[in-house]
Amino acid sequence: MNRNTDYIPFSKPCLGTDEEKAVCNVLKSGWLTTGKETIAFEKEFASFLDVPWAIALNSGTAGLHLSLEAVGVNSGSFVVTTPYTFTASAEIIRYLDADPLFVDIDEHTYNIDPDLIENVLKKRSKKISAILPVHIAGYPCEMDRIEELSKRYTVPVVEDAAHAFPVKCGTRYTGTIGTTGIFSFYANKTITTGEGGMVVTGNSDIADRIKIMRLHGMDREAWDRYICPETSWYYDVVEAGYKYNLTDLAASIGRVQLGKAVMFLEKRKKIAQRYNEEFMELDFLELPSYRTDHAWHLYLLKIVPEKLTITRDQFIIQMKEAGIGTSVHFIPLHLMSYYKKQYDFKDDDFPHALKNYLVSFSIPIYPDLSETQVERIINTIKEIGLKAYKTRQL
Ligand SMILES: Cc1ncc(COP(=O)(O)O)c(C=O)c1O
């Protein structure tokens, strides 16, 4: 394999001349930071999801932080969430001096198990200030159950939909079901602005709070002060806020990407379908759940260790040797030094999360993958698996 020409990266943003033009227009406009591009991006995003408010931020992490702050998560309270996620989903709980209350996942979907959420809510032994489900890989959590629990126990839900744009959960888009939902436009996400994020909500008080907190706690943004017809230099600081606003440069890319989101999804769906068809017959692999709609941000495969003479790690090494990038989503948070030390976790505290982690890996799935590349990925996985297939010992 010639690594320079044939290597298939694990992830690659899909950007073209439309994005280039949009950025150049902003560069020439004389206004680079949050302004009319960002306002237009927010409006278009809200309209796409059919939700009243969308607030653009410089990351999904910022969206999670400001959402938890706005719904009232505070020192001494707990947020019920999953250990099977990226660290952003839990670190923001610590920003507010609250604690994550991890519950295990459903081993088939990788998503938080609603029965276990109910168990901790039922106990009422801790002050639970929010539920934070994460739609892992773009596969929607059981939001009907989670919504019902949220109402019954009057606990707000902040949806981490960083992987889940766009996908419907029943008739509604993920991210629009909770009190707030957050999306990420990080470079490997289903649409990207390089770095960026969006919070959506149907609650006007929460939208107002997030708008103020995203820019230093000021009551007016720079765009209002310098450009709007009612121009005035005056502003007040009403809170000690943060610096989380999105630039117009990034928003201009986001607007173009948003226009392509459905086309991107169709392409990822087609690739997932090819993978599903080809891997279905291989008993050394377990496929991702796809009973309902899926955003297919990630394609998570599990090896069946009893059927193979190699481990997941060896599988990954052989994929790399064949020129194919892979990744692991996720190393559960209870295995990370910080959380271990802070909460004294043992590896098997969350058995499904641990089990899935040890056997899973993610393979490339993005709109720019060619059919030839998809075939090569399929054939390489088959070859590695069949070569390492355990034949029965007599
Ligand atoms: C599940 C999850 N939540 C939140 C985030 C944070 O998003 P961002 O990188 O935009 O801050 C990520 C980032 O990869 C993620 O995977």
The ligand as a MOL file (V3000), in Angstrom:
LIG
                    3D

  0  0  0     0  0            999 V3000
M  V30 BEGIN CTAB
M  V30 COUNTS 16 16 0 0 0
M  V30 BEGIN ATOM
M  V30 1 C -20.8700 13.2360 22.6530 0
M  V30 2 C -20.1830 14.5560 22.5520 0
M  V30 3 N -20.6630 15.5940 23.2500 0
M  V30 4 C -20.0960 16.8150 23.1780 0
M  V30 5 C -18.9990 17.0400 22.3880 0
M  V30 6 C -18.3750 18.3990 22.3920 0
M  V30 7 O -18.4660 19.0380 21.1790 0
M  V30 8 P -17.4200 20.1980 20.8120 0
M  V30 9 O -16.1580 19.5260 20.3650 0
M  V30 10 O -18.0870 20.9510 19.7010 0
M  V30 11 O -17.2200 21.0070 22.0100 0
M  V30 12 C -18.4760 15.9890 21.6360 0
M  V30 13 C -17.3000 16.2270 20.7650 0
M  V30 14 O -16.8120 15.4030 20.0620 0
M  V30 15 C -19.0600 14.7130 21.7190 0
M  V30 16 O -18.5850 13.6640 21.0430 0
M  V30 END ATOM
M  V30 BEGIN BOND
M  V30 1 1 1 2
M  V30 2 1 2 3
M  V30 3 2 2 15
M  V30 4 2 3 4
M  V30 5 1 4 5
M  V30 6 1 5 6
M  V30 7 2 5 12
M  V30 8 1 6 7
M  V30 9 1 7 8
M  V30 10 2 8 9
M  V30 11 1 8 10
M  V30 12 1 8 11
M  V30 13 1 12 13
M  V30 14 1 12 15
M  V30 15 2 13 14
M  V30 16 1 15 16
M  V30 END BOND
M  V30 END CTAB
M  END
